[in-house]
């Protein structure tokens, strides 16, 4: 299996980075647990057979051009045939900016893009079809094409994007009340708009972001794991294990023996 970030885009862009997965015959069958980043994607699955997304005993089969909504909690991916996936990770508020629809409608969802928004699908699908074998051309042209889309609702997302900046700069170790105080907003107002524009409540986004930072810091820092849990404000081991099972579907010992190597080799910390 090969994974690469093709290109990262300037901060403030509608998309954050482009990427490519390649699953060859010797990799198959391939199954792994995705630890979600909590953002949306536009990607194309090039495969003779659907790939399978497994969440809570529900299987979703996907192929061709897909919009993946923000995910909260881990899910499994199962691939049976040689497959290429090429796509872009969207900034947290991009779907709302482009459509005006509540991003929460796509929480934990994988939907053919033409069903979600046929206008966007028709506009960007030719790039995916033309440049399957030329990742650099794909990356350049998909960025240009998506940047041409009309962001009719972009002026409404300022407070949510400021909240996201605060969460990211704190590594997710921050309270909702502190964010509200910084932005001079009520908790109710921030949660309502955050859920609509970024896809989930502020509390859920903080929980997910904090956990993903801990996972990557445990890879990079030579410190005791209990010390790391304290650094990320887990007040006891049971609290940490509860989050661990929710986001990885496994207990820590099993995960670090199997899937942690995958993260260490293939998923750069910068894409968090």
Phi, psi and omega in degrees: 000136178237137175225137177212145168277119181285313184199141170257148187249162183302146177301138182096354178286163176292331177239150185265318179198159174252155186206167179215132170251141176227120178245114181263174186303320184289347179275347194265153350290150185240127178222134174206163179264127176270127171268108192291145176271345175085020176236176183259163182220151161248120177215162180243130176261112178263101184199150176284344181225145179304149166264157190244128174256125184242117179220125177052044178066014175250132181253128174246125180262130183229152176197163179062215190274122188234143164254123175258122178283173176298140182247141178234109187102152184288158174212161181256148175239132181232126184235131185248338184237156174309130190216141168242137174235125178233133184197186177227141173270125183273149171298153188305329184259006187297314182301319178294317180301322185277332188240335186076359178277152175295122178295337179300335178299336181258008181303128179061029184242152175227112192227139171305131185298326181292340174280325181283313180205100185293330180296312178295318181301312181295330184284324186254341184301322179303329179294317179294320182287326184282328192241033178303323184259007180228088188295325181291317177296319177302310185299316181293317186281327178290325176297313180296319183292314180293327178294338178282341181296143183284120179266076188294338188245017188294331182288350182269354188260005188301313182294320179295319180291327174294321177297319178299318178299319180295317179298314182294318183291338179264003185060025179080009180260077184200153179265156177297321181298323178295319178296314181300319179295320180296326184261358182056048180234153173284154178301319181296315181295315181296315181297319181299311183287324179296315179297319181290320189263332180247352169102346180208168180292162179300317181299318179293320180296318179298314181301314181294316183294317179300316182296316182296325177293321179298317181302315183283327177292328178293336176284323192264338187252134180270069179227161180299141184295325177297323177295321179294320177299320178295320179301323182263019169067030169274116190282343172203170185294323182295324176298316179294314181298323177300313177296320183299313180293326180293318185270339182241350180066016182217164171279161186303317184296318179293318183296313184290336176283336188243297190272341182294326177298321178299313179296315183299324184274325195243345187242104180295144179299330185297339183274000176294000000 
